[in-house]
């Protein structure tokens, strides 16, 4: 299960402009902690 989770979160997606869910999540966390 952990392998599939890692694979899904690091897979670039067209709907996200070929960014990964993981990198977008990290970006939003940075924005939250900066506030």
C-alpha positions as semicolon CSV with decimal commas, in nm:
position;residue;x (nm);y (nm);z (nm)
1;X;0,000;0,000;0,000
2;X;0,284;0,238;0,083
3;X;0,442;0,179;-0,259
4;X;0,118;0,263;-0,440
5;X;0,067;0,572;-0,226
6;X;0,417;0,695;-0,310
7;X;0,365;0,621;-0,679
8;X;0,033;0,807;-0,694
9;X;0,164;1,114;-0,510
10;X;0,477;1,145;-0,724
11;X;0,308;1,092;-1,060
12;X;0,279;1,413;-1,266
13;X;-0,081;1,477;-1,370
14;X;-0,213;1,660;-1,672
15;X;-0,497;1,814;-1,469
16;X;-0,234;1,972;-1,240
17;X;-0,032;2,113;-1,532
18;X;0,202;1,814;-1,513
19;X;0,292;1,880;-1,150
20;X;0,271;1,617;-0,883
21;X;0,015;1,617;-0,601
22;X;0,306;1,593;-0,358
23;X;0,478;1,910;-0,480
24;X;0,152;2,107;-0,477
25;X;0,076;1,989;-0,126
26;X;0,421;2,097;-0,009
27;X;0,373;2,436;-0,176
28;X;0,043;2,494;0,005
29;X;0,192;2,385;0,336
30;X;0,472;2,638;0,289
31;X;0,212;2,909;0,225
32;X;0,020;2,813;0,540
33;X;0,330;2,812;0,760
34;X;0,451;3,145;0,617
35;X;0,131;3,318;0,729
